[in-house]
Amino acid sequence: MPSKFLDEARDPLIIAEGWMKDGKDVAIATVVETWGSAPRPVGSHLVIDAEGTFHGSVSGGCVEGAVISEALDVIESGKPKMLEFGVADETAWQVGLSCGGRIRVYVERLG
């Protein structure tokens, strides 16, 4: 039976809150829509700090790298972004989302 403490220790939102308490700039990426075969469900989170440290998952593989890169821009600019990855998009193959689905990820700065 998993302990509540361990679950909280892995929760990206709790991780982000801790980073912010430590004075770090943080962005959160959230899966807001999926179509077809998608690796992670709607509501999945990835949190990123200004140094590129991350916790959680919105897709897996190279899509995470693309989301982290965009999140660093969001931290710097303060302007949220809506990202979309899918097999119809050439960049989807470049970043590794070749599973036949599409995902939309909203990235915003926290704090």
Protein Blocks (a to p, Z undefined) as FASTA:
>chain_A
ZZfklmmmmmmklmmmmmmmnopacdddddfbdehjafbdghiacdddfkopaedjfkbp
jllmmmmmmmmmmmmnopacdddddfklmklmmnopanopacddddddeZZ
